[in-house]
Amino acid sequence: MRCMSVVSSVLVPYTSYLRVYEPLAAFAEPERGHWARYARRPVLPTAQDELRRSLADLVPTPPVGVPVHESGDAFVAELDGVVCVCPWRTRMRGWLALEELGGMFPANVLDVLLPAVVRGQAQADHERWRERNPDARPWIRTTVWQVPVRWFVLFRDEEREYAPADGGGAPPVLRYRTPMVEARRRLARALRTLRENVDEGPLTEGLVDVGRWLEEFHPRSLVELDYGGLVHALPAERLAADRSAADVAEGLAALRDGDGDGAAAAYARLAERWRSVRDRQFTN
């Protein structure tokens, strides 16, 4: 029963996403042509479609830990009239997720989730692929049961987009979007503020990591933070009241002004909000 409950918790899609949409000019041919044709399709897959496909791979016995073929799908958005795409790259992200899985579960539980032979084959495939693609990086980062504080640094409260669930069954949506140039500027300013006012720590290290990742993309890209499946874990009133990006901005501004109490208060609100979300993963 213990293993089954763990498996069930893994299948629940309480995942948030940090995505980068790049303009078509960022891609070389023939990939640029593929995405240009793809973006003109009358119907495009959604985040829910991506989730359904990834969960479907866990149903067979043994489960498919990493797709055999790379996805040819992407999310599409516009920035100042320019079409931008965010390739799913589900195979690459599957390999990266498998690398992280080992630190999340004890060996006996991990063997139930994905047998050792499946993990070994996936690792071997990844090593061969990485030799041919040493510079590859994902356009999407994910995390479960939270949105990391470092992600909120990239956005401002006025970029927040919230749509409650409608009567037709569509789930609520909570996301932020900003141009790449703004995301990089805010991250650099936040790093400077932290380094001038507090000791090096996980937040600083996390921002450095995100900054290096963002530097890999075209400067006219679009950056998106999507609450994704977390909207299913939180009641509507909690989602409507969530102003996490504003709390982060307030805390950083207080640090710059030498207001330690103000910074501590903003951080306390943020920490309590996300601690209550993470605690839900242990409830039945």
Salt bridges, closest charged atoms under 4 A:
GLU22 OE1 - ARG137 NH2 3.31
GLU31 OE2 - ARG89 NH2 2.61
ASP49 OD1 - ARG52 NH1 2.90
GLU50 OE2 - ARG93 NH1 2.50
ASP73 OD2 - ARG53 NH1 2.55
GLU99 OE2 - HIS126 ND1 3.31
GLU99 OE2 - ARG130 NH1 3.49
ASP111 OD1 - ARG119 NH1 3.09
ASP125 OD1 - ARG128 NH2 2.35
ASP157 OD2 - ARG243 NH2 2.93
GLU159 OE1 - ARG186 NH1 2.90
GLU161 OE1 - ARG175 NE 2.78
GLU182 OE1 - ARG185 NH2 2.66
GLU182 OE1 - ARG186 NH2 3.71
GLU200 OE2 - ARG195 NE 3.36
ASP209 OD2 - ARG141 NH1 2.65
GLU215 OE2 - ARG184 NE 3.83
GLU224 OE1 - ARG19 NH1 2.64
GLU224 OE2 - ARG175 NH1 3.71
GLU224 OE2 - ARG177 NE 2.73
ASP226 OD2 - ARG19 NH1 2.97
ASP247 OD1 - ARG269 NH2 3.07
ASP247 OD2 - ARG273 NH2 2.91
GLU250 OE1 - ARG269 NH2 3.10
GLU272 OE1 - ARG275 NH2 2.49
